[in-house]
Amino acid sequence: MFFLKQMSAQIKMRTQEIAMLNKSLGLFISVAALFSSLQGMAQTSPKSPVRLAICQILVIDGDRKGNFRRIEYALEQAAAQHAQIAVFPESSILGWENPDAHRLAEPIPGKDSNRIGTLAHKYGLMIAIGLDEKEGDRLYDTAILVDRSGKLLWKHRKINVLPELMTPPYSQGRPEDIGVVETEFGRIAVLICADTFTDAFVERLKALKPGLMLVPYGWAAANEKWPEHSKELEALVKRRAALVRCPVAGVDLVGEMTHGPWSGWTYGGASLVVDGEGRTLFIARDRDTDLHVIDVAVGSLAR
């Protein structure tokens, strides 16, 4: 009888120990789940704002020296306003769809991209900018991202090159090269103008969950179509920002196309910044140069 009582007491004690262990294990699982949830929120929620300089400059076809000077003027203003990233238009050095670029463009890395890096270091700004790139006998419509030390972080070659506008046309980049780069300001993606027309390209970026998308544009139209044509640019950028679920800065230039079937068409400016829910935060001046610095909360809202 004594033996049975002793066994019963031991079984009761073991049962209590198991119950306490299960309770502790449940608490551990709950804490782990909470930590995982918070970690997921940290990955998707906006980070501290970054100061973007929207550099809507005049670009003159073939005027490398003058265009670089206008780029530096913009960087001077951006640095004075404590910007952290300066964003410029498509083909800012030689002009978009300029056949002379087949002769004048440089490789990347090369003289033009190195000079952008020198300016980034001089003014302490990350720079996203479109510039033409020569590789062998191929000409690419390219955009680069350079960090504040002048280091080349990323290069994107335009894929949707509109070959009917120049002979010979730009060579095409590869869709599989679309990507994001980790920076001090988070995950940044770069596309170029008509690349944002293609759903598949934007969907690829969405899967990579960038915290910020920077898009140099060459948004041109016949003179009589401005300023209405700027509404199409705004609608496009808003759709893309809402799809990718991160802020987008689309930066156009001002000036005139001087070659090809669109010769005489103008670039109307109206650069803009849109948040990750597709809401317009800022629109630059219509058909005039402009520089505006805006704080943008960087981070992916994609789940």
N, C-alpha and C positions, 0 to 999 in steps of 0.2 A: 504493500500500500504506500509506504514511504517512497519507494522507487517510482511509482506511478505519479505521485504528487510532484516529485522532483523533475520528472520528464515533462509534465504539464507546464511547470514553471519555466523550464528552459524553452519549450516550444512557444510559450507566450512572449518570452523575452526576444526570441528570434523574430517572431512576427512583428513586434514593435520596432525592432531594428530595421527589418525590411521595409516597413511602412515609412520610417524616417528616411531611409535611403531613397525610396521612390519619390518622396516629397522633395528631397534635395536635388535628385536628378531632374524632376520636373521644373524646379526653380532654375537649374542650370540651363535646361533647354529653353525656357522662356527668356532668360537673359541673353542666350546666344541668338535667339530669333530676333530679339529687340535690337541687339548690336548689328545683326545682318541687315535689318530694316533701316536702321540709321545710316549704315554704310551705304546702302543703296540710295538713300535720300541724298547723301553727300555727293554721290557720283552724278546725280541728275539735277540737283537744285542749283540755281544761279550762284556764282561766286561773287567776290567783291567786284565792284565796277572797275572797268578799264576805260581809260580816256582815249577815245578814237578821234583822230584828226581826219576829217573828210576833205581831201585835197582836190578840188574841182578846178583843174588848171587849164590854160590854153595850151594846146599841142599843135605845132606847125609841122607839116610833113617834111621830113628830111633835115629839119633844123636841130640837129643833135645838140649843138652848143647852146642855143637859145632855150631848148626844152629842158636841158639840165639846169640852166639858170633859173627857170621858172619852178622847177622841182625844189631847188635849194631855197628860193624865196618862201615857198610854202612850208618847208621844214623849219625855217627860221621862225615863222609865225606859230607853227605847231609847238615847237619847243618853248617859246615864250608863254604859251598857254598851258604848259605842263602836260602836253599829250604824251601818251605812251606808245601808241601805234599810229602811224601815218599811212593812209590808204590812197593810192593814186589810180588813174584810169588805165585802160588797155593801150598797149603800144605807145607808151608815153615818151619814148626816146625818138622814134623815127616816124610815127604816125601809122594808123591802122590801114591795111590794104594798100600800102605804098610799095609799088614794085621796085623802087630804088633800094628797099631794104634787102633785096637779094644780094646787092653789092655792098651795102653799108653795115649790115647787121654783124654782131660779134658772137662768138661762142659764149656759153654759160657753163662754168665760170669763164670770165673774159673781161675785157676792158670796161664795158658798160656795167655789168653786174658788180665788178669790183669797185667801180666808182660809187654805185649805190651803197655798197657796204661801207665805204669810207664816209659817206654822208650820214649813214645810220650811226656810226661810231662818233662822228663829230657832234651830232645833235642829240645823242642818247635816245634814239627812237627806233623801235621796230618798224620796218617798212614793208608794205605789200604793194607791188607795182607791176604793171604789164610792160614788157619790152620784147622786141623781136630777137630771135636767137638763130644763129647760123651754125649748122653742123654739117660739114662736108658741103654737098650741093643742095642740102635741104634747108628751108626756112621755116621756122616754127613761130607761131604766135604764143608767147610764153608769159607766165607770171611767176614772180619769185617772192619769197618771204625771207627777210634778212633780220637777224636779231639786233639788239642794241649795241653789241660789240662789233657788228659788221659781218658776222658769220652767216653764210647762206644756209638757211634751214630747210627750204623746200622749193621745188620747181615743178610747176604744172604746165603742160603743153596743151593748148586748146584742141579739142576734139572736133567740135562742130565748126569747121573753118569757112563755110560758105564759099566753096571753090569757084563759083561763077563770078566772083568779084575781082579776081586778080589772075593774071597769066604770067608765069606759072603760079599756081595757088600755094598757100601755106601747106606744109605737110601736116598730117593729122597726128595728134597725140593718141595715146592708147587708153581706152576706158578702164582697163585693169590697173592703170597707174593712179587713178583717183584715190586720194587718201587724206589723212590728217597728220598733223605733226604736233608733238607735245612741246609746249613752250612754257615760259614762266607765267603766261597769262591763261594757261589751259590748252585744250585741244583745239587747234585752228585748222580750218579747211580753206582751200583756195580753188575757185573755178574761174572761168573767163566767159563773160558775156553770153554768147549763144549756147554755151554748154548748159546753161540753166534752162534752156528750152526743152531739154530732153529728160523725160521722167526717169529713165533708167539711171542716168548719171546722178541725179539728185537722190534717188532711192539708195544708191550705193553709199552716198555720204551719210544718209540718215542712219544706216546700219552701223556706221562708225561712231555715231554720237558725238559730233564736234560740239564744242562750246561756243564757237564763233565761226561764221563763214564770211570770207572777204572776196568780193567779186569786182575786178576791174571791168568796166563796160566801155564800149564804143557805140553808144546808142544814137544812131543817126537817122534823119528823115529829111524829106524835102521841106524847104522853108515854110511852106504854107501849112504843114502838118503840125507845127509847134504853136502853142504849148500842149495841144491835145496828146501828142505822142508821148509826153512825159507821164501821162496817166497810165499808158500801157506798161511803161517801165515800173511804175509803182505797183500796179496790179500783179505783175510777174514776180517781183521781189517779195511781196506780201505772201503770195501763194507758196513760194519756195521756203520762206522762213517758217511758215505754219506747217509745212510738210516735214522739214528737217528738225523742227522744234528747237531752233537756236537763233540768236540774233544774226542778222545779215546786214552787211554794209555793201551797197552797190554804188560804185563811184564812176561817174561819167565825166567826160571832158567837155570843153567848148572849143569850137573851131569849125573847119570845113574840110570835107573830103575833096581831094584834088585829082584823083585817078579813078579809072574804071567806070562801070555803068552807073555808079552812084555819085559820080563827080558833081560837085556843086551842092550836095546834101550837107546839112549842118548837124553838128552835135549840140544838143540843147541843154546840157547840164542836168539839173533836177536830180542830182545824186541823192541817195536816201539811206536811212538806217531804219530797220524794222526789228521789233523784238521777236522772241521765240514763239509768240502766240499770233504773229502776223499783224501786229499793230504798228503803224507808222510812228516813229519817234521824231524824225527830222527829215525835211526836204530842202535841198540847197536851191540857190537862185536859178531862175529860168534864163537860159541863154546868156550867162555871165559867169565869170570866174567867181569862186567862192572858197572860203576855208572856214570850217566850223568844227569846234571841238565839243564832243558829247560824251558823257559818262554812260557806259553800257554794261549791264549786268551779264557777265559771261557765264555760260553754263548750258548744258543740254537739258531740255525738258522732256526728252524722249524716255519712255518707260521700257 
